[in-house]
Amino acid sequence: LYALEIFQDLQAKTVPNAEGVELIYELSVRPLIRHIFVTGVDERTRGELVRLAGTSYELARLQRLGRGIAEALTRAGYSFARATVASQVDDVADVCFLITPGPRVHIGTIRFLGNRAASNQELAQALKLAAPTPAGNQPGGLYDATLLSQGLVYVRAWYYDRGYIEVTISEPRVDVNEKTGAVTVEIDIEEGPMFRLGNVSVADAPGGQNEAYRRLLLLERRAVF
């Protein structure tokens, strides 16, 4: 019954009687949505939300829809989009979606601080590897906090591949110029030491050919780890 999503609450009770027990379901029906008010979105999205009128009122579902709209706007470059769902509920429910896209934000500058082994250009190229479009994760591209965090995985991989296995990379600091819609991104890097291979040995190789198998690994002492 609860899976039908038309009941706000239900309780099952038993009352003893001469024949055994009487099973009683006490149902609290969800109110229906009477009106949907929407601001701050395009006509297509507005039309999809307005069609919710006449369906059961479920606040959690409406809030999920609001979050989905804000996330879609974020992916489109409106990085500070907000969605608020307000409602007035009596026998029926009136619901308002207040969507605030905010300015469309693009990347103005990306600064790497503390890097010595890697040039700014090398790190910028690594950062762009996470971007699905040529304009992503670089000056002039749309700012996407999630995409930027994914790009740091590639920056970290650049260091790992060159022996800097203790590198630490900070979360990006973002400064927004509300007049221009541009953000300045700063990323702190502590590279740590470069690690090299120590002794490389093979044990219990067939025929006792430990050294022959070690050479097949193409790993030499003092090579970058």
Secondary structure, DSSP 8 states (H G I E B T S, - for coil): -GGGS-EEEEEEEEEEETTEEEEEEEEEE--EEEEEEEESS-HHHHHHHHTTTTSB--HHHHHHHHHHHHHHHHHTT-TT-EEEEEEEESSEEEEEEEEE-----EEEEEEEES-SSS-HHHHHHHHHTT-SSTTTTSTTSB--HHHHHHHHHHHHHHHHTTT-TT-EE---EEEEETTTTEEEEEEEEE-----B-------S-GGG-HHHHHHHTT--TT-B-
